[in-house]
Amino acid sequence: MKPIRLLDNRLANQIAAGEVVERPASVVKELLENSIDAGARRLTVEVENGGVKLIRIRDDGHGIPQDELAMALSRHATSKISELEDLEGVATLGFRGEALASISSVSRLTLTSNIAGQASGWQARVEGRDMAAQVMPAPHPVGTTIEVRDLFFNTPARRKFLRTEKTEFSHLEEVVKRLALSRFDVGFTLRHNQRSVHQLRPAVTQAEKDRRVAALCSPKFIENAVIIDVAASGLKLYGWVGLPTFSRASADLQYFFVNGRVIRDKLVAHAVRQAYRDVLYSGRHPTFVLYLELEPAMVDVNVHPTKHEVRFRDGRTVHNFLFSTLNRALGEVRPEDQLPPAVLTNPPQPRASGIDAGEFQRQEAIQLAPAPMASSSGHYANETSSSSGNHAQRLSQATDPGQVKRQIEAYSQLYATTAEPLNANEARAVGENGVQESGVAFPPRVPTQPLPENDALAPPLGYAIAQLKGIYILSENDQGMILVDMHAAHERITYERMKQSYQEQGIRAQPLLVPKSVSVSEREADCAEENSEYFSRLGLTLERMGPETLLVRQIPVMLQNADVEKLLRDVFSDLMQHGTSDRIEAHINEIMATMACHGSVRANRKLSIEEMNALLRDMEQTERSGQCNHGRPTWTMLTMDQLDKLFLRGR
């Protein structure tokens, strides 16, 4: 064995660089975080060859004094913490003091800075060979500029592991995007090979923040996102949550920030998955840009070299807060929240193609009118008036949110549903699982009612016009045409009613005639004892019979045919890893979802106009009615503008 000795500074710095500097994107991340911590409000990033040849970052922060310039390039040199207790409340992005030293050990680094009141700027140059900083005066405004050239020029083995220029720049751009999403008050400019990629001004108002998110995450995301802002128990969650129908094949549009620091945490990911559990299509990933704020002392950011992971002091509280907030936000989304605003536009002028002004007037009337009412003979009577007085009245109603709400409430009362008994097969499917009292029934029967006056605003999902191929409901609202998958829609309505009924009655449990013995690890047995009240609330009675043996004496009625042993192991795993579990509730929900699927209206079943309208009104009042139990969309809409484009009208 060789004798023990101290490493020289150069080798120690290069070893540290292996943790801090993985690729050009890592350099940009560390330097931008330093600039933000220095109070910068405008940041400019210029790179060449994906960042391998050059990285130049300019900021307008408070700068570095001349006598601290050389020290800033030393290891463990920082202005952000000075005592061990400071680690308990870290409020800055960077604090370890290793970044500049590690970067300079594998590149040619130039640091130029100036502070307010200093006669001129100063510059420090370091190359990876001797690590000795050369300090000299240099003109510079207040702030700092850092140039990193020829990354890994002295470590060719590591340079071989870099990817193509396009790949390296994509990683670098992602870093800039994350920081731009974390700090709306800071302006960002990114240039690659003298070409401007992003120019983001500081965002203050909600509209400006929406525009920045749209520029970085696509306008489609903003169009299909719900804004949330909730605070409770010292925790605050705000940001944008994508609708379940706007899901992705990969988790590439998921940004979560804790006190301004972007993280990827298993506890957070688990809470988000739970919130999207029964509204997301299999294999798809949700989209979100979320911000969690809490006391710095309640979170430890010093658990990973790159600070991408954190540890919460009270993980269970954080998990429950995230899940309940997101679950409620998604459940409160209604069809009217997904429709474009009902604003009238000026009718197009008639062209010299033979279409007269009356034709255009009739087109406008079609857009404004509610769906025609079915007469006793089966024909549709359209009694729409296109007078200018009616136009003005509709315009005032369309732009008055209070009027919209009152109209929706009026329609809900008008189309109040009454249930008809299930047929024999449906009753058997429901009765076998003991939830016939859940109110599952179709179709809703309503007496024939006259439609509201022509100048009234249509409900969000409009009025039914026809049934297509026994599968889809065609309806018309103020914005255009709506198609509804009647089975998927009724499946969600039935499922939500069953869940509500089941929750109101509580979980019904039954004792086992012969208690079931389950072999577990000692840690799992301890977990069962510590969480005995939790299992009791779920209808499970567990008794410890030995160090590694549990006895199951009672189970929920809905789980009488389930693999209780496997389910228990999954619950123990969740409780030990996340402090909470919803496996039992999820399994019960899966059973109810299957029952709802079998108890819902099937394809090729003919519905009357009244039955279709009743289904539409139920959808407008039901939580998560935009998706069926399997995550498929239940309805879609084509606006008049989209229809006009399809038929090249107005050109």
WOKAHU-V177795 format. One record per run of one state. SS is the DSSP state (a for helix, b for strand, c for the rest). FROM is the first residue (numbers start at 0). TO is the last residue. If there is no record, write none. Layout:
ss=SS from=FROM to=TO
ss=SS from=FROM to=TO
This chain:
ss=c from=0 to=7
ss=a from=8 to=19
ss=c from=20 to=22
ss=a from=23 to=36
ss=c from=37 to=40
ss=b from=41 to=47
ss=a from=48 to=50
ss=c from=51 to=52
ss=b from=53 to=58
ss=c from=59 to=64
ss=a from=65 to=68
ss=c from=69 to=69
ss=a from=70 to=72
ss=c from=73 to=82
ss=a from=83 to=88
ss=c from=89 to=97
ss=a from=98 to=103
ss=c from=104 to=106
ss=b from=107 to=113
ss=c from=114 to=120
ss=b from=121 to=126
ss=c from=127 to=132
ss=b from=133 to=136
ss=c from=137 to=141
ss=b from=142 to=148
ss=c from=149 to=154
ss=a from=155 to=158
ss=c from=159 to=163
ss=a from=164 to=181
ss=c from=182 to=185
ss=b from=186 to=191
ss=c from=192 to=193
ss=b from=194 to=199
ss=c from=200 to=204
ss=a from=205 to=216
ss=c from=217 to=217
ss=a from=218 to=222
ss=c from=223 to=223
ss=b from=224 to=231
ss=c from=232 to=233
ss=b from=234 to=241
ss=c from=242 to=246
ss=b from=247 to=247
ss=c from=248 to=252
ss=b from=253 to=257
ss=c from=258 to=259
ss=b from=260 to=262
ss=c from=263 to=264
ss=a from=265 to=274
ss=c from=275 to=283
ss=b from=284 to=284
ss=c from=285 to=286
ss=b from=287 to=292
ss=c from=293 to=294
ss=a from=295 to=297
ss=b from=298 to=299
ss=c from=300 to=309
ss=b from=310 to=311
ss=c from=312 to=313
ss=a from=314 to=330
ss=c from=331 to=333
ss=a from=334 to=337
ss=c from=338 to=355
ss=a from=356 to=367
ss=c from=368 to=371
ss=b from=372 to=373
ss=c from=374 to=378
ss=b from=379 to=380
ss=c from=381 to=386
ss=a from=387 to=397
ss=c from=398 to=399
ss=a from=400 to=413
ss=c from=414 to=416
ss=b from=417 to=417
ss=c from=418 to=422
ss=a from=423 to=430
ss=c from=431 to=434
ss=a from=435 to=437
ss=c from=438 to=443
ss=b from=444 to=444
ss=c from=445 to=461
ss=b from=462 to=467
ss=c from=468 to=470
ss=b from=471 to=475
ss=c from=476 to=478
ss=b from=479 to=484
ss=a from=485 to=504
ss=c from=505 to=507
ss=b from=508 to=518
ss=c from=519 to=520
ss=a from=521 to=529
ss=c from=530 to=530
ss=a from=531 to=536
ss=c from=537 to=539
ss=b from=540 to=545
ss=c from=546 to=547
ss=b from=548 to=555
ss=a from=556 to=558
ss=c from=559 to=562
ss=a from=563 to=577
ss=c from=578 to=581
ss=a from=582 to=597
ss=c from=598 to=607
ss=a from=608 to=620
ss=c from=621 to=625
ss=b from=626 to=626
ss=c from=627 to=631
ss=b from=632 to=632
ss=c from=633 to=633
ss=b from=634 to=638
ss=a from=639 to=645
ss=c from=646 to=650
